[in-house]
Amino acid sequence: MRSGSSDDAQARLLETALQLFASLGYDSTTTDMLADAAGVSHETVQKGRGAGPACTTRSWSMPTTS
């Protein structure tokens, strides 16, 4: 069962995406791989991110600290 807040899911997705892109390459990373590795649904990966070979990190911003 998948749980957690939306912010937690986004943080897991970003961290997981960076790890997978670094190890497998952007073009080889699928949304299913990302969802499984981050522990979120495929729909969560797609929601608000658009489609593509994986997900696009261009729509994600890194959190900043003040």
LUMGUDO-338732 format. One record per residue (C-alpha): residue number from 1; residue in three letters; x, y, z negated. Coordinates in Angstrom, 3 decimals. Layout:
BEGIN
NUM  ala  X  Y  Z $
...
END
This chain:
BEGIN
1  met  0.000  0.000  0.000 $
2  arg  1.293  3.417  0.895 $
3  ser  0.934  6.273  -1.501 $
4  gly  2.362  9.657  -2.348 $
5  ser  1.723  13.254  -1.527 $
6  ser  1.885  14.775  1.910 $
7  asp  5.051  16.637  0.909 $
8  asp  6.639  13.388  -0.289 $
9  ala  5.731  11.668  2.976 $
10  gln  7.193  14.522  5.031 $
11  ala  10.418  14.460  3.025 $
12  arg  10.709  10.662  3.449 $
13  leu  10.040  10.982  7.168 $
14  leu  12.689  13.631  7.661 $
15  glu  15.318  11.750  5.677 $
16  thr  14.470  8.472  7.399 $
17  ala  14.414  10.073  10.858 $
18  leu  17.864  11.535  10.362 $
19  gln  19.218  8.171  9.211 $
20  leu  17.654  6.266  12.103 $
21  phe  18.691  8.848  14.699 $
22  ala  22.252  8.717  13.383 $
23  ser  22.428  4.929  13.443 $
24  leu  20.300  4.049  16.472 $
25  gly  20.115  7.268  18.460 $
26  tyr  17.072  9.428  19.092 $
27  asp  15.930  7.609  22.235 $
28  ser  16.140  4.191  20.574 $
29  thr  14.136  5.155  17.492 $
30  thr  10.426  4.439  17.816 $
31  thr  7.608  5.915  15.780 $
32  asp  6.805  2.423  14.502 $
33  met  10.387  1.991  13.271 $
34  leu  10.230  5.369  11.582 $
35  ala  6.859  4.707  9.949 $
36  asp  7.949  1.297  8.669 $
37  ala  11.285  2.545  7.340 $
38  ala  9.700  5.585  5.643 $
39  gly  6.803  3.578  4.209 $
40  val  4.100  5.647  5.886 $
41  ser  1.470  4.934  8.510 $
42  his  2.081  5.404  12.221 $
43  glu  -0.673  8.025  12.135 $
44  thr  1.241  9.998  9.514 $
45  val  4.253  10.150  11.820 $
46  gln  2.120  11.316  14.737 $
47  lys  -0.071  13.719  12.789 $
48  gly  1.027  17.229  13.566 $
49  arg  4.271  16.057  15.158 $
50  gly  3.191  15.130  18.671 $
51  ala  4.188  12.081  20.632 $
52  gly  7.521  11.228  22.150 $
53  pro  10.153  8.519  22.061 $
54  ala  10.081  8.857  18.298 $
55  cys  9.052  12.035  16.580 $
56  thr  10.476  15.428  17.130 $
57  thr  12.348  17.030  14.301 $
58  arg  11.966  20.383  16.020 $
59  ser  8.563  20.728  14.341 $
60  trp  10.036  19.980  10.913 $
61  ser  11.864  22.562  8.951 $
62  met  14.386  21.735  6.305 $
63  pro  13.286  22.888  2.884 $
64  thr  15.188  25.882  1.633 $
65  thr  16.061  26.733  -1.900 $
66  ser  15.669  30.209  -3.278 $
END
